[in-house]
Amino acid sequence: MPKILYLVHGLPPEEYTGTPLVAYGYATAVAERGWEATVVYASPGNADASDPRRARAPGERFFRVAVPPTPYLGSYWSIEAPSAPRRPEGPVASAFRRLLRSIAPDLVHVVDNVHLPLDWPEIAAAAGIPVVRTVSCAEDLCGLVAPVSPCSGPAGYCAAPITVEHCADCIAALLPGEWGPLPERTMPGAGDGPGSSIGAQRRAVLLGKLRAKRARARGQFRALFDRIVFSTPGWRAYFEATLPLDPRRVRVIEMGIDTARWGTRERPPRDGPVVFCLAATFDRAKGQSAVVEAFSAPPMLSRDDYRLRLYGGGEVEVVAPLLACNPRVECVGPYRYEELPGILADADVGLSTSRFETFHRVTREYLLAGLPVIANRAAGFGMVDVIRDGENGIVYDHGEPASLLRAVTSVLDDPALRARLTAGARATMVRSLDDEVDELIELYEEVLEERAATTVAHREAGTVR
């Protein structure tokens, strides 16, 4: 029985966001195909990193290993973890080596490395275990994980290539208390002489950390990972504009969704107001500011033929102005993933407003529920790959004022358009998780066969005992 170890920053039921759901789906599906699967994931409730242990939850076919997250969280992880001193003999690294010895995986698949030690893939590779890396977001290049800040420009996200200097500007804009400019004043004894400022010194420190981060990413992606997986060709091109890769080791494998749980997409006629649904974490990168602007506009405040339901957790204050002025908007709050089909069954139109996505599961889930989607054109690569303007949804432009408002009112004012878009959503093919995992297993087998052939060649050459 082949064995695989997945690394990811979270896992249901602790977290129901994109990559945790992806890792959960992979582990479940490969276990059903005869692999022994273990998922190592960061869990804030787990305090002991020195003794990670495997467990199997009731009803699950794979093993879990919950470990504490690194001391650096959020954007701080992306800035500090890559530049932190390596401790190859420290307790956390030693515990991971023990875990590898006890599990003895044939392959490690990094779904993402956020909030986990960056040296764990390096430790696995040093132990002779091949490593596959899925590139889920821009955390390897961007100090903010998602390249969205006030410095991003009209597209809504940072244009590639992402330079270290531009990255520093974004971080300073969003974390002014830590890295932003300060009033000019001299620092006695400063290394740059009497004219140096606290702001300049802060920037120099930040640039040093970002250069170390870029060097760490370059080393891992060019020498450590046996295969690097992207979900779309556009996302791969964006990433490689900053960090070119060996094309022999890169694959594009479109992500899939567990389509069986969604049942039929037939939607009986609904009476009453049109129900818009936005299922997303409340965060600046998810574009709720555009929703606040559109649904706070006078044309929307003056009509009563719609409702907007907001689902998700996070920084709820980003939608507080909308909740205060529009009684037709409801913030429902967090939801469990298994509740989503029922949630979307009570909606008519899905909103995908993120400013940066590399794939975006929720857009596909809207379509699986038979909902047409109003999607942000400027969201990168996850939405416009599947939403066809005027057929199964409407594409708006984040950088164009009132663009989302026009899309929303066109759906409300034209029932025939809404019906046509709904029919198009029901007819849209969404890739299944089974199809994706079939392709992933082919990739795993390719990597293992390649590694075995390399080992044989080394033995024959006398370079491996």
N, C-alpha and C positions, 0 to 999 in steps of 0.2 A: 504494500500500500504506500503510494507516494505521500510525502508530508509537506505541507506548506505553512509558512508563518506569515501572517499579515501584520503590518504596523499601520496604525491610524490614530488620530487624535481623540476620537470618541467613539462610542458605540451605543445603540439603543439598549435598554430603555433610558440610559442617562442622557443621550443626545440623539435627536431625530433630524439633524441637518444632513446636507448632501453627502460628504465623504463617509461619515459613520453609516449611513444607510447603504452606500455603495459597498463598504467593507462587509457589512452584515449580509448583504445579498451574495457577494462573492463566496464568503465562508459557507453559507448555507448551500449554495448551488454546487460548489466543488465537493462538499461532503456527500451530497446526494449522488455524485459521480464516482465515489469510491476513494476520494482523497481524505487524509487526516488533516483537518484544518484547525489552526489555532490563531486567535486574534489577540495581539497585545495592544492595549489602548490606554490612554490617559484618563484617569478617573479621580476627580478632586477628593472624593471620599476615601481614597486609598493613601495611607500615610507612609507605608514602609516600602521603599524601593529596593531594599537589600535582600528581600525574600519573596520575589514574585512567584505565584503559584497558579497552576491551571485549575480551572473549574468548568463544569458544564451545567448551564442553566436548564431547568425543566423544559422539555420540548425542543431543545436545540441540539443539533447534530455536530456542532463544532465546540472547541474549547475556548475559553476566555482566560486572559491574564490581565487583570486590572493593575495598573501601576500609577503612582502619583505623577502629575504633570511636572515639568521643569519649573524652577522658581520664576522663570520669565513667562508671562502670559500676554495674549493679544499681540499688539504691535511690538511690545517689548521683546517677546520671544524672537520675532523676526530680525530684530536689531542686535540683541545681546547674545543669543544662543550661538550664532555662527562665529562670533568673534571671541567667545569665552575661551579661556585656556582649556586645552584638552587634558583629561585626566584618565589615561588609559588603564591605570591600575586603581582607580577610585572605586568606592563601594557600588555605585550604580553600574559602571561598566563591568565590574566583576560579576555582579548579579545577572546581567544580561548574558555574559559568557556561560554562566552556569545554566541559565534557561536554555540556551542553544544546545548545550551538551545533553540536557535532559530530554528535550524534544527531538533533537537531531533532524531538523527540517532539511528536505532536499532543496528547498528554494525559499527565499524571502521575497515578499511582494510589499513594497512600501506604497500604500494607498495615499497617505500623506505623512509627513514627519512633524507636523505642528505640535508644539507642547511636549515633544519627546526629545530625548538626547540625539543630536545630529550624528554622533559617532556610532550609533547602533548599526546603521547599514555598513559603516566602515568595519566594525567588529565582525559582522557576518561575512563580509567579503574576505577579510583577513583569515577567517576560519575555513575558507574554501567553499563557502556557500554562495551560489549565484544569486544576484539581487535584481529584481525587476522593479522599476519605478513608474508609477502613474503620476503624471503631472496634472494635478487637479486645479491648481490656481497658480498665482505668480509669487508665492511666498519665497521661492528660491532667488528671485530677482528683486522683489519689492520689499522695502522695509515696513510697509503697511499691510502686507499679505495680499490685499486687493489694491491695485494701483488706482485709487480714487482719492482725490484731495482737491482743495481749492486751486491747486496749481495744475490740475489735469488738463485744462483747456476745454474748448467747445465740444469735443467728442464725449466728454463725461468721464473718460479714463485716460491714463497717460499713454501717449503715443510711443511706439517702439522705434528705436532701441531705448530702453530705460537706462539712462546714465546714472552713475553714482551721484553726480552733482545735482541732477534733477530730483533724485530720490531724497536727498538731504533737504531740498526745498519743500517737498511734500510733507516730510516728517516735521520740519520746523513749523509749518503752517497748521498742522493738526495737533501737535504736542508742544505748544509754545512755552509751557511752564518748564519743560525739560530741555528742549533744543532750540526754541525760538530766539530771535534776536532780542537783545537787551539794550537799554540806553548805553551809549558809549561812555565808558569810564576806565581809567587805567588800572591795572593790577600790579602793584609793586612786586618786583621780583619775577614777573612773568617771563617765560622763556623766549618770547618773541620780542622782548625789548619794552621800553617804557610806553610805547604807543599802542600796545595790544589791548584788545577789549575782551570783556567776558564773552560777548556774543561771538567774536571771532574764534576764541578758544573753544567754545562749545561746538561750533561748526567743525573745527579741525578734529575734535574728538569723534564727532558723529561721522565725518567722512572716513576716518580711520576704521571705524567699525563697519561701515558699509563696504569699504574696499576689502576688508577681511571676509565679509559675507560673500561678496562676489567671487573672491578667490576660492572660498570653500565650495561654492556651487560649481564653479568651473572644474575643480578637481574631481568632484563626485560625478558630474554628468559626463565628463570626457573620459574618465578612467575607471570608475567604480561600477556603474550600473551596466548589467549585461544587456538589458533592453529598457527602452524609455517609451512609455505609452501616452499618447494624446487622444483626446476624444473627438477632435475634428481637425481637418487640414488647416483651417484658418487659425485655430489656436496654436497649432504647431508652428505655423509661419510667424505668428506674433512672438512666440517664445524664442525662436531661433534668430529673429532679428536682433536680439540682445545676446544670446548665447548659442552660437552655431554648434550643431551636434554631428556625430558620425552617422550618416544616413543608414549605414548597415545595421545600426542598433536601434533605430527609431521605428515605431509602428503607430498607425492611427487605427484605433479600435473604438467605434462609436459605442457609447454607453447604452445599456438597455434598462428597461423597467419591468418589474414583475407584473406583467399585463393580466395574468389570470385573476388577480384580486379585484379587477375593475369591472368584470362582467360586461353586460351590454352597454353600448353607448346611446341607445335609443332614449330620447328625452321626450316624455309626454308634454303636450302644450301646457304652459303655465299661465295662470291668471295673476293679475296684480302687478306691482312694480317690478322692473328689471333689477335683478340682484347681481351686483358686481362683487367679485371676491378677490382679495389680495392675500395670498399665503406666503409670508416671508418674514425673516428675522428683521426686527426694527433696527436699522443700521444705516448710516449715511450712504454706504455703497449700494444699498438696495433700492434707492431712488424714491423713497416715500415723500421726499420734498416735492416731487412733481405731482404726486397724488394730492398732497395738501394744497398746492397751488390750484390744480384743476377743480377739485371738489369744493374749494372755498370761493371760487369765482362766482360773481353775481348770477350768471345764467344757471348755475347748478343750485344755488341757494334759493332760487325763485321757483323751482319745479319740485313736484312730489311724485314723479313716476319712476323712481329708482330707489335702491338701497345699496349701501356699500358696507361690506363686512371685512374687517381686518383680522387676520389670524396670524399669531406668532408671538414670540417673546423678544426681549432685548430692550432697546432704548425707546420705550413707549413715548417719551417726551417729544420725539421727532414728529409725532402725529397729534400732539396735544392741541395745537391751534385749530386743527380741523375738527376735532371732537368738540371743541368749545363753541364752534360757530355753526356746525351743520348737524342738526338732529337726525338726519337720515343716514349718518355714519355711525357704525357700531364697532368698537374694539372688543373682539371676543377673547383674544389672548392666546396663550399657547395651546397646542393640540398634540395628540398622539398620532403617529403616522397611520396607524390602522383606522383612525377616525376620518382620514382625508376623503375617501370615497363618499362617505355619508355627507360630509361637509359640502363637497362639490356638487352632490346631487341636488342640493337646495339653492344652487346658484345658476346664473345664466351666462355670465361673461367672466373670464379670468383676466387679471391684470398682472403683467410681468414688467416691472418698472426698474429692475436692477440696472445700475450703471456699468457693471462689468460682470460677465459670466463667461465661463469657458464651455459650459454645456447647458445647465439649468434643467433639473429634473421636474420642477413644478410646472414649467411650460408644457412638458410632455404629459404630465398628470392631468392638467386642465383638458388637453386634447383627449386623453383616455376617458375622461368623464363626459366627453361630448361638448365641452365648452369652447367657443371661439375665444381667441386671445388677443388682447390689445398689448402689444409688445414694443419695447424700446429698441429702435434700430441701432442705437449707439451702445448697446450692451455688450459688444464684443462678438462672440462666436456661438453663444448657446441658444439664442432665440431665432435669429433671422435664418438659421439653417433649416428650421422646421416650420416657421410661420410664413405663409405666402399671402402677401397683402391683398385683401379683397376676396380671398378664397376661403381661408380658415381663420382669418383674423385681420387685424388692422395694425400696421406698423407706424409708430409715431417717432418723432425725432426729438430726443432730449434737448438738443441745442437750439431748438426752434420754439420761441414763446407761444404758449397756448396750443401747442401741437397735440398734447394729450387731451386737452379739453375738447378740441375739435373731433378727435377720435371717439370720445365718450358720447358726445352729443349726436354724432352721426349714427351710432348704434341705437340711441334712444329715439331719434326722430324718424328712423326708417325701419319699420318692422320687417319689410321684405329683405333688406340687407342683413338684418339680424338672423333671419331664418336661413338665408343663403350661407352665411358664415357658420352657423350651427351645423348645417349639413356638411360643409367642408371640413369642419373639425371632426365630425363623426367618421368621415371617410379617410382621414389622415392616418397613414401607417406609422406606428411607433414601435421602435425596435424592442424586442423582448430581452429580458435578462438571460434567458436560456441561450439565445443566439450569441449574446456577448460572451457568456462564459464558455461556450463551445470554442469561440475564437481565442479566448484567453488560455484555455487548456492547450490548444494547439501551440500557442506561444510558449507556455511553460515547457511542453515536451520538446520543442525546438531548442530552448535554452539548455535543458538537461542533456539532450543528445549532443549538442555542441560542446558542453562541458566535459561529457564523458569521452568524446573523441579527442579533445585537447589533452585530457589526462593520459589517455592511451599513447598519444604521440609523444608526450613528455617522458613517459616510462620507457618507450622504445628508444628514445634519444638518451636515456640515462640521466635525465634531469629531475626525475621524481622517483622516490623510493617506493 
